[in-house]
């Protein structure tokens, strides 16, 4: 299939990311598309969609041809908020920067995600997981998404940033608001929701900027202190108050919701594959594989986006310079040309980390050490304490329908309280 500027292969009818089947299993809509129309143009979203693993790999690894700059430059900031959050500032979100400016930000922030930092945090993650389960164990049922998965990831984020309890309601709301702001570049928000989201979002930015200013001279190891205290060669702060606060908003969203969704998805897969659940319960070393295979089979974020800097061809289709390109991570991680029986959830795959849940290349997720550690520990402790836990048989899955990142709203689970264990 060859495309010219005037002949863009249109989106196939199977591509409907907000359909019930796609929300339940994003990879399901690509089985036929990958073969018949692996690269196509979606008029409503204004972007190309790339589905084959090899093509996705090409896009993610070539940052010069496929730039991130378009991810932030098209975010519409309502006029009444531009004095606080400028369009120029939003163009500096980490997913919209290329080297060298992206490299500078990453160098500053990654000190807060180094393995010794995360390893030191793991006992705290486990302790918090136990305390949450202590409140649930006698019930025999719970809405796990809010009461456990998001509760744990939010508490962990608060510990990572060393924020007081008074910030917790704001940080809980921020995870949804930041993703809504990001999605607004392609999925416009209607009033009054638009003003409501941006009011909360700008207030969160202002509150975090104040914390950054307070920690400019801190020698502590929390993430905010690490980023605030970083200095350039001239002894000046490497990143402005506004930039640090903006990146903290990003981490607040990515560090809570995506990991929580991964944990929830692992519960679903384990409930449907009890033989592998039995294996993990018998061999704790398998819990990391449980989480990795969950991320492969169903990444929390089904897409990543880039912008072509030159005319480029993928699978025989010409993508013009300047066009946006969405890579279908859910499709790439379930491509049968690379993964044997990709639809089968199998914790014994030869290369458990060979997936695209954290993307790839220079924009590989900065927080992946935390996500992997927290997700694995959260699922392991849950089933150690509540071994009979399974998703409720009549449970109906519920999502906030955003194409770029559908947000799971609920996950009802049940268990026998008599089988619960103590810490």
C-alpha positions in Angstrom: 0.0 0.0 0.0 1.5 3.4 -1.0 0.2 6.7 0.0 0.7 10.2 -1.4 -0.3 13.4 0.2 -3.7 13.3 -1.5 -4.3 9.6 -0.8 -4.3 8.9 2.9 -5.5 5.4 3.8 -8.5 6.1 6.0 -9.1 4.5 9.4 -10.6 1.1 9.1 -14.0 0.6 10.7 -12.5 -1.8 13.3 -10.6 1.1 14.8 -12.8 2.5 17.5 -10.7 3.0 20.7 -13.8 4.0 22.7 -15.9 1.0 21.8 -16.8 -1.3 24.7 -14.6 -4.1 23.3 -11.6 -1.8 22.8 -11.9 -0.4 26.3 -12.0 -3.9 27.7 -9.0 -5.0 25.5 -7.3 -2.3 23.4 -5.3 -4.9 21.5 -8.4 -6.7 20.3 -9.1 -4.2 17.5 -5.7 -4.6 15.8 -5.8 -8.2 14.7 -7.0 -7.5 11.2 -5.7 -3.9 11.0 -2.1 -4.8 11.4 -2.3 -7.0 8.3 -4.6 -5.1 6.1 -4.0 -1.4 7.0 -1.0 -1.2 9.4 -0.6 2.6 8.9 -3.6 4.8 8.4 -4.9 8.3 8.8 -7.6 9.2 11.4 -9.4 12.3 10.3 -11.2 13.1 13.5 -8.0 12.8 15.7 -5.9 14.5 13.0 -3.1 11.9 13.3 -1.6 8.8 11.7 -1.9 5.6 13.6 1.0 3.1 13.4 0.2 -0.5 14.5 3.0 -3.0 13.6 5.8 -3.6 16.2 8.6 -3.0 13.7 7.1 0.4 12.7 6.4 1.4 16.3 10.0 0.5 17.1 11.2 2.8 14.2 9.2 5.7 15.4 10.2 5.5 19.1 13.9 5.0 18.4 14.3 7.8 15.9 13.7 11.0 17.8 15.1 13.2 15.1 12.6 12.0 12.5 9.7 11.6 15.0 9.8 14.5 17.4 7.9 15.0 20.6 7.6 18.8 20.2 4.0 18.5 18.8 2.7 17.0 22.0 2.7 20.2 24.0 2.5 22.9 21.5 -1.1 22.2 20.6 -2.5 22.2 24.1 -5.1 25.0 24.3 -4.7 27.0 27.5 -7.9 29.0 28.3 -7.3 32.7 28.2 -8.2 33.3 31.8 -5.4 31.0 33.0 -2.6 32.0 30.7 -1.1 34.4 33.3 -0.3 31.3 35.4 0.1 28.5 32.9 1.5 29.8 29.6 1.4 27.9 26.3 5.2 28.2 26.3 5.3 26.4 29.7 3.0 23.6 28.5 5.3 23.1 25.5 7.9 22.0 28.1 6.0 19.0 29.4 8.5 16.1 29.3 6.6 14.2 26.6 6.9 17.3 24.3 10.6 17.9 24.6 13.5 16.6 22.4 17.2 16.6 23.3 19.1 18.5 24.5 16.4 20.2 26.6 14.7 16.9 27.4 18.1 15.5 28.4 18.6 18.3 30.9 15.2 17.7 32.6 15.8 14.0 32.7 19.2 14.4 34.2 17.7 16.4 37.0 14.6 14.3 37.7 16.2 10.8 37.4 18.1 11.3 40.6 14.8 10.9 42.4 14.1 7.6 40.6 17.5 5.9 41.0 17.5 2.2 42.1 18.9 2.9 45.6 16.1 5.5 46.1 13.4 3.1 44.9 14.9 0.2 46.8 14.8 2.2 50.0 11.1 3.1 49.3 10.0 -0.5 48.7 9.6 -1.4 52.4 7.4 1.7 52.8 5.3 0.7 49.8 4.8 -2.7 51.3 4.0 -1.3 54.8 1.4 1.1 53.3 -0.1 -1.8 51.3 -0.6 -3.8 54.5 -2.2 -0.9 56.3 -4.7 -0.4 53.5 -5.5 -4.1 53.4 -5.9 -4.0 57.2 -8.9 -1.7 56.7 -10.4 -4.0 54.0 -9.7 -7.5 55.0 -12.9 -8.2 57.1 -15.3 -6.8 54.4 -15.0 -9.6 51.9 -15.5 -7.1 49.0 -14.1 -3.8 47.9 -13.9 -1.4 45.0 -10.2 -2.1 44.5 -9.4 0.6 42.0 -10.1 3.5 44.4 -9.8 1.7 47.7 -6.5 -0.1 47.1 -4.8 0.5 43.7 -5.1 4.3 43.6 -4.9 4.6 47.4 -1.5 2.8 47.4 0.0 4.7 44.4 -1.2 8.1 45.8 0.3 7.4 49.2 3.6 6.2 47.5 3.7 9.4 45.5 3.1 11.5 48.6 6.0 9.7 50.3 8.3 10.1 47.2 7.6 13.9 47.2 7.5 14.2 51.0 4.2 16.1 50.9 2.1 16.8 53.9 -1.3 15.1 54.3 -3.1 18.3 53.4 -1.9 17.9 49.8 -3.5 14.5 49.4 -6.9 15.6 48.0 -5.2 17.9 45.5 -2.8 15.2 44.3 -5.7 12.7 44.0 -7.6 15.1 41.7 -4.4 16.1 39.8 -3.9 12.7 38.3 -7.2 13.0 36.4 -6.9 16.7 35.6 -3.4 16.4 34.1 -4.5 13.7 31.7 -7.6 15.6 30.8 -5.4 18.6 29.9 -3.1 16.5 27.8 -6.0 14.9 26.0 -7.6 18.3 25.2 -5.2 18.9 22.3 -7.1 16.1 20.4 -10.2 15.7 22.5 -11.5 19.2 23.4 -13.2 19.6 26.7 -16.7 21.2 26.9 -17.8 23.8 29.4 -18.3 23.9 32.3 -15.8 21.0 32.7 -13.1 22.8 30.9 -13.1 25.7 33.3 -13.4 23.4 36.3 -10.4 21.3 35.3 -8.2 24.2 34.5 -9.1 26.0 37.7 -8.0 23.0 39.8 -5.0 22.5 37.5 -3.6 26.0 37.8 -4.2 26.0 41.6 -2.2 22.8 41.9 0.6 24.4 39.8 0.7 27.4 42.2 0.7 25.2 45.3 3.5 23.0 44.0 5.6 26.1 42.9 5.4 27.3 46.5 6.8 23.9 47.8 9.6 24.1 45.2 10.6 27.6 46.4 10.7 26.3 50.0 13.0 23.5 49.0 15.5 25.3 46.8 18.3 24.8 49.3 17.2 21.5 50.7 19.7 18.6 50.9 16.9 16.0 51.4 16.4 13.1 49.0 12.7 13.5 48.2 11.9 14.1 44.6 10.9 17.8 45.0 14.1 18.6 46.9 16.2 16.8 44.4 14.7 18.7 41.5 14.5 22.0 43.3 18.1 21.9 44.5 19.7 21.0 41.2 22.1 23.7 40.0 23.8 24.4 36.6 27.4 25.3 36.1 26.8 28.9 37.1 25.2 27.9 40.4 21.7 28.9 39.3 18.7 26.5 39.6 18.7 24.2 36.6 14.9 24.4 36.3 12.6 27.2 37.1 9.9 27.0 39.8 7.3 26.7 37.0 9.1 24.0 35.2 9.7 21.8 38.3 6.0 22.2 39.3 4.9 21.3 35.8 7.0 18.1 35.9 5.6 17.3 39.3 2.1 17.4 37.8 3.2 15.0 35.2 4.7 12.6 37.7 1.6 12.9 39.9 -0.5 11.6 37.0 1.8 9.0 35.5 3.0 7.8 38.9 -0.4 7.1 40.2 -3.0 6.3 37.6 -1.0 4.2 35.1 0.6 2.0 37.9 -2.8 1.6 39.6 -4.3 0.5 36.2 -1.5 -2.0 35.8 -2.2 -3.4 39.3 -6.0 -3.6 38.5 -5.3 -5.3 35.2 -3.1 -7.9 36.9 -5.9 -8.7 39.3 -8.2 -9.3 36.3 -5.7 -11.5 34.5 -4.9 -13.5 37.6 -8.6 -14.1 38.3 -8.9 -15.5 34.8 -5.7 -17.6 34.9 -5.9 -19.3 38.3 -3.2 -21.8 37.4 -0.7 -19.0 37.0 -2.0 -17.4 40.2 -1.3 -20.6 42.0 2.3 -20.7 40.6 3.0 -17.1 41.7 1.6 -17.8 45.2 3.9 -20.8 45.4 7.0 -19.0 43.9 7.2 -15.3 44.9 9.9 -14.7 42.3 7.1 -14.9 39.7 5.3 -11.7 40.9 7.5 -9.5 38.8 6.7 -11.6 35.8 3.0 -11.2 36.6 3.2 -7.5 36.5 5.4 -7.4 33.3 3.2 -9.7 31.4 0.2 -7.6 32.4 1.9 -4.5 31.0 2.7 -6.3 27.8 -0.8 -7.7 27.3 -2.5 -4.5 28.3 -0.4 -1.3 28.7 -2.1 1.3 30.8 -1.5 3.9 28.0 -2.5 2.4 24.6 -0.8 5.2 22.6 2.3 7.4 22.4 2.5 10.3 20.0 5.2 12.0 17.9 5.4 14.5 15.0 7.2 13.7 11.7 10.0 16.2 11.0 10.4 15.0 7.4 8.5 13.0 4.8 8.9 9.4 5.9 7.6 6.0 4.8 6.3 3.3 7.1 4.9 0.0 5.7 4.6 1.6 2.3 2.7 4.6 3.5 4.2 8.1 3.1 3.7 10.3 6.2 4.3 14.0 5.3 6.5 16.2 7.5 4.6 18.0 10.2 1.9 15.3 10.6 1.2 13.8 14.0 1.8 10.1 14.5 0.3 7.9 17.2 2.0 4.6 17.8 -0.4 1.9 19.1 1.5 0.5 22.0 -1.2 -2.1 22.7 -0.9 -3.3 19.2 2.9 -3.4 19.1 3.0 -5.4 22.4 0.6 -8.0 20.9 2.1 -8.3 17.4 2.1 -12.1 16.5 5.1 -11.5 14.3 7.1 -11.1 17.5 5.2 -12.6 20.4 4.1 -16.2 20.2 0.4 -16.5 21.0 0.3 -12.8 21.9 -3.3 -12.9 23.2 -2.4 -15.5 25.8 -1.4 -14.1 29.2 1.7 -16.1 30.0 4.0 -15.2 32.9 6.7 -17.6 31.6 7.7 -15.7 28.4 11.4 -15.8 27.6 11.8 -12.0 27.7 9.3 -10.7 30.2 10.3 -7.0 29.9 10.2 -7.0 26.1 7.1 -4.8 25.7 6.2 -1.1 25.1 4.3 -0.2 28.2 7.1 2.3 29.1 7.7 3.2 25.4 11.3 3.0 24.3 14.3 5.0 23.3 15.2 8.4 24.8 11.6 8.9 26.1 11.4 5.6 28.0 9.3 6.3 31.0 11.5 8.0 33.7 9.4 6.5 36.5 9.6 2.9 35.3 11.7 1.7 38.3 9.0 3.0 40.6 6.2 1.6 38.5 7.7 -1.8 38.4 8.6 -1.9 42.0 5.3 -0.5 43.2 3.1 -2.5 40.9 4.8 -5.8 41.7 4.8 -5.2 45.5 1.2 -4.0 45.4 -0.1 -7.1 43.6 2.0 -9.5 45.6 1.0 -8.2 49.0 -2.7 -8.1 48.0 -2.7 -11.8 47.1 -0.5 -12.8 50.1 -3.0 -11.2 52.4 -6.2 -12.1 50.5 -5.4 -15.3 48.7 -9.0 -16.0 47.7 -9.5 -12.6 46.1 -11.0 -12.6 42.6 -12.9 -10.0 40.5 -16.6 -10.1 41.2 -18.4 -12.3 38.7 -21.0 -9.7 37.8 -18.6 -6.8 37.8 -19.0 -4.3 34.9 -15.9 -2.4 33.9 -16.1 1.3 33.8 -13.8 3.8 32.1 -13.4 7.5 31.6 -13.4 7.4 27.8 -10.2 9.2 26.6 -8.7 7.9 23.4 -5.1 8.6 24.4 -5.5 7.2 27.9 -8.8 5.6 29.0 -8.9 5.8 32.8 -10.3 2.8 34.6 -12.8 3.9 37.2 -13.7 0.8 39.1 -12.7 -2.8 39.9 -15.0 -4.7 42.2 -13.4 -7.8 43.9 -14.6 -10.3 46.5 -12.8 -12.8 48.8 -13.5 -15.0 51.8 -12.5 -13.0 55.0 -11.8 -16.3 56.7 -8.9 -16.9 54.3 -7.3 -13.5 54.9 -3.9 -13.5 56.6 -2.3 -11.0 58.9 0.9 -9.2 58.2 
